[in-house]
Amino acid sequence: MLIAAHALEVLLLLAVPYLLARRLAGRWELPRGVFGVGLLTFIFAEIGRMLFARATSFAFTEQWIPLPSEDALPVVSAALAGFAAALTGEGVRVYAYRRYLPDHRTSRAGVLHGLGHGGAQAMLSGALVLFMAGLAILGKGKNFEEMQAMGFEGRTAIRVGMKVYAWWEGSPLSAVLAGLNGLWLVALHVGLSVAVARAMRGAKLWLLAAALLHGLAVFALTWAADALPGEGAEAGLHAG
């Protein structure tokens, strides 16, 4: 049952965004390249977020920014994550529409672009799940010496063994919810790309709305990971 649930999770994450984009592109007579630009948008947005994280970490280390108290740390971390997501996500979307999609700023093109942006994130998650599933199947029941024989050494063998054990102890419901969470994030990015597409046609308030929505969504999800542990809370926030 667990393997079947993870297979469904991988199918949802890897196939649904692309198949939906392919169908809509044909129905709306739009180039599939809009979906491809969305994939690239995700990559460059992630690079921007990593650079922002490194810069923020350096600023804290050099005490240019005072370190928050232990109680305030989850809120500050979530706020920084939300700000970084809005800054890089919407910034790269605007650049993509100006540079690569000057003739595709409609809401329908926004849907395809969002499926590419969110789909890239979902596909990456699906690939990681697939890799972990293979590792868990190969490492099931292996002891420390057997893990070393597989090529893992020292602490790495212990960490991998613990991950394999945790994988097999996971619930099928958790796997299915993880797949649905990925699709709900795709839906979020579809909405954000549509809003930015409208902003590029002159309605600038849509860009502000997209940035606020993106920032608040990432803030809520990041904060909830610490404050509201549990599958139900996480799934509810993703669905919301």
C-alpha positions, 0 to 999 in steps of 0.5 A: 500500500505504501509503495502504491501511494508513493507511486500515485504521488510521483504520478501526480507530481511528474505527469499532471502539470505537463499533461494539463499544459499540453492539453490546454495549449492545444485547445487554446492554440498557444505554443508549448514554449510558454510552459517551457518559459515557466520552467525556466522562471522557476529555476531562476527564481530559485537561484535568486532565493538562494542568493537572498538566503546567502546574503541574509545569512552573511548579514546575520553573521557579520551582525549587520542585522541583529539576531532575533530572539529564540521566540521570535525566530520562527516568525522572522524566518517565515517573514524572510522566506515570504519576502524572498519568495515574493521578490524573486518569484514576481521579479523573475515573472515580470522579466520573463513576460518582458523578455520572452513572452511579449506577445503572450500576456493573456490570462490563458498564457498565464495559466500555461506559464504558471503550470510550467513554474509550479510544475517545475517545482512539482516535478523536482519533488517527484524526482526526489521522491522517486530517488528516495523510493529506490533507495528505500527499496534497496536499503530495506532491512540493511544493517550498518555493514550492509549499508557500507557495502552499498557504498555509504561510509560512516555517518552517511551510512547511519543517516541514510539508514535512518531515512530508509527506516523513516520512509518505510514507517511513513503512512500512505495517507502522508504520501498522497497528501504530499502529492496533493500539496504539490498540485495545490502549489501548482495552482498557486503559481498558476494564479500568480502568473495570471495576475502578473500577466494582467499587470503587464497589460497595465493593471499594476495593482495585480502585480502588488496583489501577486507579490502579497499573496505569494509572500503571505502564502510562503510565510504561512507555510514556513511558519506552520512547519514549526508551529503547527506540526501535523499532516492535517494542518499542512494540507489545510494550509496548502489547500487554502 
